[in-house]
Every structure is written in structure tokens, then in C-alpha cells.
């Protein structure tokens, strides 16, 4: 590529989607691209792991974003993209700067809207670990006798709340303290997005933990020592309430969005109406907000960008498969649902259903960080789809090998 201008790739966001795409683009396109990553966050960590922090378990490892970028021949700019001009192919940042691009990937994530604040304990990630830890201490001391874990109306990702409820029940059991726990959610079935097989496994886990599941229900009001639920209108006595935030879109000026600010994308994760702009992750209109799916979107975008840069690779479509490791306080549950295939793709197991077996199934990023932590060689990147290895008689349907 000596003497030729490299294809300028700009990645807005350094979360799972942004860094997964960075590693994928670098592996597929090499020196055909000149990549810049823009993010206000100087460090990366898996938010999905922070659900363990309130229980005094090891904290999520943090990695400098600048170091990850440097390892993949990218420049890191600590700033926030506030405006996109797809015509001029430039973005504006919060600091007043401008950056040009040939292809842009928007992977800034969703905004977390804290609901019932002041009336409930909100768990939106690492920043809330201390307040939830205080609740767990009250449970251990026998000061709290009833807790409602509440999924609010609107766009959410409820899996961390299931984990908090299950781990709280496990801690109460270990301390021999009686606590009434209920899980109240608009979902008809527990984690029903994973299909009936996986949902049934979650329902069984809740039952074993003596957690009451109240589905197809909303919390209308939180009072002192009780909650009002809808549509029944009942008032239920609960001393404490824990909830997750409602998610809204990033509301980036210049990009088409729905009424909630989520960026409009097509089936190839291209932003509607613009050939050189892509989006991946929770900030898009794809309805399920989950790190593993964000990584799959990023992998599809990485192959598309590599092709735009002239790399001899084939396009990899976004064919969503939900994979989640559900922490229970004892033995984890591994859930999988081939979203496009319907119920036939649903499975659950007590052993891993994918490799590498990270909490967030982000193949490029998880493999790279694992190598970084262990001191091993960086993984080789290809854009081949995952391979499913099926064992004889394996009721879970085999293990997905995510290395590409």
C-alpha cells in the first residue's frame, strides 16, 4: 500500500461493538485502512461482569483503550461524537473538533434512563455496585425481609436483574436468613427472548431459589413499603425495590433515528440512506440490546468495511444468535437462541455452549483480551462464520466455536 491513500475508518465508541469491529477490521483489512477510535471512556471493561461486584466478588478487569487501539494500528481520541455530517463525511466532537472519514461506524451504545430513582435501587452497572452491596448487607443482617426485582416498561435488557435476584436469593440461603423475593416483569415468560427451552430452564432456576415470578405485569407506583402493579391494580407489600434502567437511543444529530433516538439501520447494519455510515450495538433500532449481539453486528460491519477498503474478503451477514451466561450465585446457566430460527434454536445447559466461554460472546475482543491477560500470541482474525461442534447425544446442541 506504499504511496496509496489508505481508507479512513472512524469508529465512534469503544465498547464491545466498537472494539470488536476495530480488531476485526484490522485483521481483515490490514494496512489498507487508517483507523481512528473516538470515545469519552479511556478504559474498557465488560459491564456484564459488574453484576458480581455487589457480592464482593472480583471486579471486572479494565484495559486502556489507547493500548488496544495501538495494538491494532489505530489512533485513539478521547472525545465524544455529537454530530455526523454524512454528506461531507465528517463528524463533530464535544471538544469542538472535527474528524473526516471514508467509512464511519457508530457504536456509542444506548443511554441509560434511571427510573424510579429515589424509590428503588437502580442497577445500571459498575457505578451502582456500592448501593446494591448495601442492600445485600441488609439482607445478610436480617434487616430486609422482602425485595421486588422490577423490570420497567420500555426498552430494557433484563438479564442482569435476573442475576441479581438469583444471587441475592443464594446469599440469603447461605446466611440462613428468610427473604421473600419476587421478580416482576412485562415479559410473559422468564427471559422469553431466548425461546421456550431456555426460558423453562430460567423458570426452574427461579423456582429452586424460591423466587416468585410475576409476568406480563408492570409496576405502576412505588410506595413506602409496597408497590402497585398493573393491570391488576393490586398493592403488594415489599420493603425494597431493585430495577434496571430503561434504555433510549444516543440521539446523534445528523443521523436518522426513531422516536426514542435509536439509529435506524438496515439488515446489513448500514444507517438508512447513507452508503458510508454503519451502526452497531445498543444504540441501533435492533430490538434486543445485548453485548453478544452487538459483537455480531460489529463483525458483519467489519467485513463490509474491509471490502470497502479493497480487502479480498467476503461479506458476513448479521445472523443473530443470542448467547448468554446467566449467573445464579451457584452454577451458571448457559443460554442460546438462534433468533432467526425461532423455537428450534433455543437451548440451555450447565456447561458452556460457545468457545471461548466469555461472559460476553464477542469472539475477536474476548480472544484478544484473553491473550493479552495470559501473555499468549494474539489470535488470528478471519471472517468465517462460527462453527458448531455437535457431540453425540448432546441435548444442548453442541458448542459454537466463535474463533474466526
N, C-alpha and C positions, 0 to 999 in steps of 0.2 A: 504493500500500500504506500510505498515511499512516493512522495510528491502529490498524491491524490488527497483531496479533502475528505476527511472521514465524516461519516453520517453522525450528526449531532443528536444524541438521545438525552432527553431531560426527564428525570423521574421525580415527581413531586410526592414525597412521603418516604419514610424509612421504617415502615412497619413490616409485617410479614409479606404483604403483596409487593411493596417496593423493593425490598432486599432480595426476595425470591426472584423477581424479574431481573434485578441487577446481575445476579450470579448467572442466571440463565442466558441473558443477552451476552455477557462476557464470554461464556463458554461456547456459545453458538456463533457469534459474530467476530470475536477476537478483536484485532486491530482495525477492523472495518468501522468501528464505532468510537465516538468520543462521548463518554457518558458523564453527566452531572446529576448528582442526587441533592435535592433540596428538602430540608426538614428542620423544624424547630427543635427536634429532640436529638441531643448529642449521643445518647445511648440507646441501644436496643435490648429489649428483654421480652420473653414470651409472657404477655399479660395473662394467658390462660393458666399459668403456673402460680399466679399470685393468690389464687383461691386457697392455697395451703398456708399462707402467711398468718392468718388469724389463729391457727392452731400450733404456732411456734415451730413449724417445720422449716427446713432450709429455704432461704429466699431464692428467687429466680436469679440466675447468673446474668450479669449485664456486660455487654460488649460495646466498645466505642464504635459509632457508625463510621467515623473517619477511617478507622483501621480496616473495617470491612470494605469500604469503598476503595482504599488504597490497594488492597489485595486484589481488586478486580479492575484496576486501571481507571478508576473513576474519581472525579473530584467531588468533594463534599462541601456544600454551602449550608451553613446553619441559618435558616431563614424560613419564612412561610410564604407559599404562593397564595396570593389574594385575588389575582385576576389573570384570565387567559384571553389572549387575542389570537384566535385561530387563523385569521386572515393574514396577519403579519407574522404569525408563528413565533410569538414572544409571550412571556409571562411577566407579570409584575409581582414584586415581593413586599412583605410588610415593611422592610427596612427602606423601601423606595428604589430598590434596584430593579434591573430588567435582565432577563436571560432569553436568548434565542434558541430555537430547536428546529430540527428536521422532523423528529417524531417525539411526541410528548406522551408520557404515561402518568395519569393522575391516580395516585394510590394513597390519598390522605386520610382514609378512614371516615368513620361517621362521628358525629358529635354525640356526646352522652348528656342527655337531659335528665337531671336529678328530680325524680318525682317523689311526692310525699315527704320531702325533706322537712325535718323538724318533728315529724310524726313517726318516721320509720328510720331504721338504719339502712342506708343505701350502700350497696357494694358495687362500685364501678371499676374496681381494680386496686392496684397497689396503694393508692392514697387512702383507701378506706380500710386497710387491714387492721389498723390500730383500733378503730371504733368497733369493728366486728370482734376483734380479740377481747375487748372489754365485755361484750355480750357473752362470749364463751366463758370468760372468767366468772361472770354472774351465774351462768348455768352450773359451772363446776362447784360454786359455793352454795348452790341451792337457793339462790335469790330469785331466779326466774323459773316459773312453773309452766308457762305456755308461750309458744312462739308461732306466728304465722309467717311463712315464707311466701311472698306475693309477687307474681309476675304482672306488671302493669299492662294496661291496654296500649296498643300501638305496636311499633316495630321494636322487637327486643331479640336478644339471644339468651334463652333461659337456662342453658346447661350449667353455668356456674352456680346458679341458685339451687339447682338440684344437688350439686356437690356440697354446697354449704349446709343444706338441710340434712343430707345423709351423714356428713362428717360431724355435725352437731349432735345428731342422734347417737352416733357411735361414741362420741366423747361423753355424753350423758350416761350411756350404758357402762362405759369403763369406770366412771366415777360413782356409779350406783345411785344416781340422782334421778328422780322421776320428772320428766318434762313432756308435756303434751305438744306435739308438733304437727302442724298442718301445712300442706302445700296447696296454694290457691292460684289457679291459672286460667286464662282464657282457652288454653288447649283442651280439646276433648279427651285426649289420651296423653300420658306422660311422655314427653319428647316424641310426640307423634310424627314429627317430620322425618324420623328415622325409620318409619314403617312399623307394621304391627309386631313383627318378631322382636325387634329391638325394644319397642315400646313395652311389650309384655315383660321383657327382662327388667326394665326400669321399674315397672309397676311392682314386680316381685321384690325388687330391692327395697322399695319404699315400704312394702308390707312387712318385710322382715325387720325393718328398722322401726316399725310401729308408727309410721308417718301417714297421716290421713291425707288422701289425695282428693281435692275438690276441683273438678274440671269444669270447663265451659262456664266459668264464673269470674266476675270482676269484683275488685274491692272498690266500693263506691265512696267510702268515707272511713277515716281512721279516727277513733275517739280515744279518750283516756281509758285504757284497759279493755277496749273492744273495737271491732270493725263491723262495718255494714257492707254486706255483699249484694251483688246484683246478678241475675234478675230477680232472685227470691225476695230481696229486701230484708233478709234476716240480719239480726245483730248477734255476732259471735264473740264470746269473751276470749281475748288474747292480750297478754301483758305486753308483749313486744312484737314488732313487725319488721321484717327484713325484706328488701326488694332490690332488684337490679334496675339500672336506668333505662329510660326509653331512648331509642336511637333516632337521630334525624340526620339528614344529609349535610354535606360540607358547605353548601350554598356558595359555590365559587362563581364569581362574576365572569360572564363570558361563555359559560358552558350551559347547554340545555339541561334542565332538571325538572323533576316532578314537583308536585305541590309541597313536598316535605324537604326539598333541597337535594335529593339523591340524583346523581348524574345519570342521564339517560344513555344507555348503551345497547348495542345490538347483540346478536348471538355470538359474535366474534370479539366482544368487549370493545368494539370501536364506538367512540362517542358519536351519537346521532348527528349526521350531517357533516362530519369532518373526517377526512381521509387520514390525516396525520396525528390524530388525537385518540388515545385509548384510555380506558379507566378500568381499575380492578379493585376488588376489596369491598369493605362495608359501605363505602361512600357511593356505590352504584345502586341502580334500581333492581339488581338481582335480589329477590326477596329474602334469601337466607343469609344471615350475617354470621360468618364463621371463618376462623383463620385458615383452616384447611381448604375451604372453597376459594378463599381469597388467593391462596397459593396456586390453586389450579387455574384460576383466571390469569394470574401473573405468568404462569408457564405458557399458556396459549398466546398471551401478548408477546412474550419473549421470542417465540418462534416467528410471529408476524413481523416484529421489528427487525429481527435478524434477516428475514427475507427482504425487507425494505432496504436493508443495508447491503444487500448483494450476497449474503452468505448462502451456500448451497445446502439449504435445509428445507424440509417440508413443513407445511402448515400443521399445527396441532390444535384441533378444535377444543373448545371448552365443553367437556362432557362430565358434568358434575357428579362426584361420588362423595357423599358425606362420610367422614371418618372422625370418630371422637373417642377419647379415653375419658370415661366417667369415673372420677374419684369418689370413693364411698366411705373412706376412713378405714377400711379394711382391704378387701381385694377389689381392684379396679375392674370395671366393665369396659370392654371394647365394643363399640357400636359402629355399624357400617350400613349405609343405604345408597344404592345406585339410584340417584334421584330420577334419572330419565327412564329407568326400567320399572318403576313402581314397586309394588309389594314383593316381587320376586327377588329384589336386590337386598332386602332387609335381613340383617344378621346381628347376633350378639354373642360374645364369648368372654371367658375369664382369661384368655390369653390374647396376645397381640394379633391383630388382623392385617397389619402392614409393617413393612420394614423400610427404613429404620423406624423403631417404635416410639417416636417422639410424641409429646403431648399434643403438639400441632403438626399435622401431617403435611409439612412443607418440604418436599424432597431435596431441592437444591440447598435451601437455607439450613435445614436441620442437619444434613450430611456435612455441610461446610463447618458449622459451629461445633459439631461433634469432633471433627478432625482438628479444629483449632484448639479445643479443650484437651484432647488426648495427645496432641503433638504429632498426629499422623499426617500422611500426604493429603492434599486437597482432592476431593472426588472429581471424577471426570464427568462432564456435562454432555448429554445428548438430548435430543427432543423426541426420543422414543417413548411411547405410552407405557404406563406401569404394566408389569407382567403379573398375572395372578397364578400362584403356585397352589394347586389343589392336592391336599393329602387324601389318601384313600379313606373314605368314610368320614371325612371331616365335616361335621354338621354346620360349621361356621363358613364353609365355602372357600377355605384356603387363605393364604396370606398374599397380600398385594406387595410386590417388590417395587418400591417407589423410586429407587435409584434410576437415574436416567443416563 
